[in-house]
Amino acid sequence: MAKVTSYQQDLIESLKDPCEASAYLNAALEEGDREVFLLALRNVAEAKGGMAALAEKAHLSRESLYRMLSERGNPEIKSLISLLHAMGLRLAVEPEEHEFPAA
C-alpha cells in the first residue's frame, strides 16, 4: 500500500532541490503578488531547515525573519539577498522575452 502524504509535505520535500526552489520562487515572482512571493519564501525556508536555522545562517534574528516573511512583510533588498544566499539561491535580473532590437 502506498504511503499517503499531504500536498504541503510533498511540496516541502521537492523544494529541498535548489532547482525546484528556484523555479518555484520565480513562478511566485511572476504572479506579481507580494503575498504569493512571501508564502513561497516561507515554504522554501521550511524546506531549507526551518526559520531558526535559516535566520542564523542569514545572520538575521528569527523574529525579524518571521516578520519579514509574514503576510504583511516587506523585506528590504539587503535582507532578501541575505536570505536567498542562506538558501543557496541568488537574485538575478534578466531581460524580458519580448525585447525589441536597438534602433
Buried (B, 14 or more C-beta within 10 A) or exposed (E): EEEEEEEEEEBBEBBEEEEBBBEBBEEBBEEEEBEBBBBBBBBBBBBBBEBEEBBBBBEBEBEBBBBBBEEEBEBEEEBBBBBBBBBEBEEEEEEEEEEEEEE
